[in-house]
Amino acid sequence: MTEFLKAADCVKEARRIVVKVGTSVLTDPREDRVAQHCVRAVVDEVCALRRQGKQVLVITSGAIGVGMRILGLKGRPRELARLQAAAATGQGRLMQWYAAQFEQQGQHAAQVLITRDDLEDPRRYRNARATLATLLRAGVVPVINENDTVSTEEIRYGDNDVLSAHVAVMMHADLLVILSDVDQFHGPTGLQSVVTEITPELERSAGGTTRAVSTGGMRTKLEAAKLALSAGIPILLTNGRREGALVKAVLRHEFSGTWFLPKKGLRLKGKQRAAVTGRPRGTVWVDSGAREALARRRLSLLASGVASVEGSFQRGDLVSVSEMGSREEFARGYANYSNVQLQKIRGLRSQEIAALLGERAVEVIHRDSLVILRE
């Protein structure tokens, strides 16, 4: 009961909301194809939120599905070039549908196509954030999709679930709603109403998708949840095929689905948010004591806790942090030493570092530049 009260508080206080619309939500189940009337249903709900003063960013899938329909393809192509051709063909039609439906309700919408590179490169990250913030201030609804026409990674292996989490983190969203075709997440112990931690057991229980026009599945939704929770952003996974699901959750506080709730009071600073979406240049391996200090006690990483270094990076670059004996990244942050320097000073105390380098020792990663992905 306490957890659902926390969820209700999250919704009541949410002003900026990211809504991810899965291909399955835009697909007419009778015809098994993306349909315009399904887009209209989503737009109706988004406009209802806008009328209540909410800022909404829509992350939409479906371009490849629409393109497949136009090109007469029965199944999702395997070849990258054909996938990109379907995306290029379908994106314009999909956005045309969104724009027309928003216009009928007196609401402006803007198409925004991005790739992961846009969110991982610092300069392009800042530009993307500034553009989206300007649209929101102008009362425009950004309709965002992966730029599948030029992307070489996302449409092969991923889904807009992860992209929606990156956008939510970048834009300091108060809530991420993922509209899918499932009622709840099915974990190792059955259906889950509330999840407060993404455990290895949960990840093992997640599967992919079997739909002809979709990618992703529960695996990518858990990946999205892990990213968003690390930034203190709650997620609601709910069945977007149910009439009024978004309005019922956000405006009426009638919840169905699965809540992924972050730890109370967890809010990241600017550089920490950038670390969530950035691309690490290398990996710093630490001992168990260092992991405890970082993940549990929220301290900075010192050279004395560094066991090994992998990759080539410079001072100021983003690096992954993993515990020795595990291949799992549990944190990432911006290094104050290059990989060459860090190889020399790993395991040393401050006095030893100062004598070796001829300068005052600093933290390998300061806690304000560090984000914990998993405790």
ABEGO torsion letter per residue (X at the ends): XAAAAAAAAAAAABABBBBBBBAAAABBAAAGBBBAAAAAAAAAAAAAAAAAGBBBBBBBBGAAAAAAAAAGBABBBABAAAAAAAAAAAAAAAAAAAAAAAAAAGBBBBBBBBBAAAAABAAAAAAAAAAAAAAAAAGBBBBBBBBAAABAAAAAABBAAAAAAAAAAAAGBABBBBBBABABBBBAAEBBABBABBBAAAAAABBBBABAABBEEAAAAAAAAAAAAAAGBBBBBBBAABBGAAAAAAAAGBBBEBBBBBBBGBBBBAAAAAAAABBBABBBBBBAAAAAAAAAAGBBBBAAABABBBEBBBBGBBBBBBBBGBABBABBBBBABBAAAAAAABGBBAAAAAAAAGBBBBBABBAAABBBABX
